[in-house]
């Protein structure tokens, strides 16, 4: 999902995007929704949240963060 779309979702949820990175912004949205702020934390792809809005980007982002290490 493109950052512009993430920012739009954030604004719909009452989260101010400011200068947050994509990962930080998605985690802020997750917290606002009452969910675990887990975006990009599952590098092995074993996340059980199959209906998550962020799932498509999550594992890819997690692997990228793991490589940066």
Secondary structure by P-SEA (a helix, b strand, c coil): ccaaaaaaaaaaaccccccccaaaaaaaaaaaacccccccccccccccccccccccaaaaaaaaaaaac
